[in-house]
């Protein structure tokens, strides 16, 4: 986080150009993959703000790193070996389409 000079809105800021591009073209968007490391809670806040912005703009997307084949990759959202959810899951569940 510090090495990337990240801030809570780094993900939202990275979306700005894409959102502007979509609006200029009156187009709909979709992000095929996004993710954050689970080993620093500051990234979880980045994820929350990022997904909230996607939802507010009507842009769909998928989280990268789901499934047991990712193992202990720090971006993986797959449940821990003890069955507990990863921190990214709580954020993603807030934004599930019901």
N, C-alpha and C positions, 0 to 999 in steps of 0.2 A: 504494500500500500504506500508506504513512505518512498520506496524506490521509484514507484510510478508517479510520484507527486500527485497522488489521487486525492480527491475530496468527495464528500457525500454526493455531489451532483456530477461526478465525472462521467457516468453513464448517460445521464440526461444531456450533458453537453455534447457528447459524442453522437447523439441522435439528431442534433439540430440540423446539420446539413442534409441528412436523409429526409427528415420531416419537411424541410423547405423544398427539396427536390420533388417529393410527392405532391405537395400543394401546388407547386408551379405547373405540374402536369395533370392536376386533378385526378391523381392515381391513388390506388390503395396499396398498402405495403405489407410485407411479412419479413420477419427476421428469422432465418433458418436455424441459427444457433447463437446462443449467448450464455455466459456463465461467469461465476465469480469464485475465487478460492474460499474455502470454508474455514480456513485456519486463522482468520482475523475478522472479528465481528464488524469492523468498519466496512468490509466488503458486503456484508449482509444488508447494511443500510443502503449502500450503493445499488444493490440488486432491487431492493424495495422501491426506491425512487425511480429506477429505470423502468421496472415493470409497470409502475403506476403511470408513468409518462406514456408508455406504449398503449396502455388501456385508454388513457384520456384521449389519445390521438387516433384510436381505432385501428392500431397496428397489431397484427397477430405475431406470434413467434413461438419458438420452442427452446427450452433449456437444453444446453449441451451437457452430456455426461450422465444420463440415466441408464441404469442397467448394470447388472453385476459384472459384466466384462470390463468395466472401467476400474474395478478393484478399489484401491485406496487413493486413486488420483484425487488431488485436492479440489478439483472442480466437480467431481462426481456428486450427484445428488442421491445416489443409491443408498439404501439404509445401511447403517453400520453393522458389523458382524453380530452385535448383540440385539439387532432389530430396531434400534432407535433411529428416528429420522435425523437426517443431516440438517444443519441450520437453514440451508437454502429452501428446504421443503416448506417450512412455515410461511415463508414469503410467497412462494408459488401457489400454495393453497389459498391464500387470500384473494388471488386473482383468477381462480378457476372459473370458467364459464359454467354456469349451472342452468 
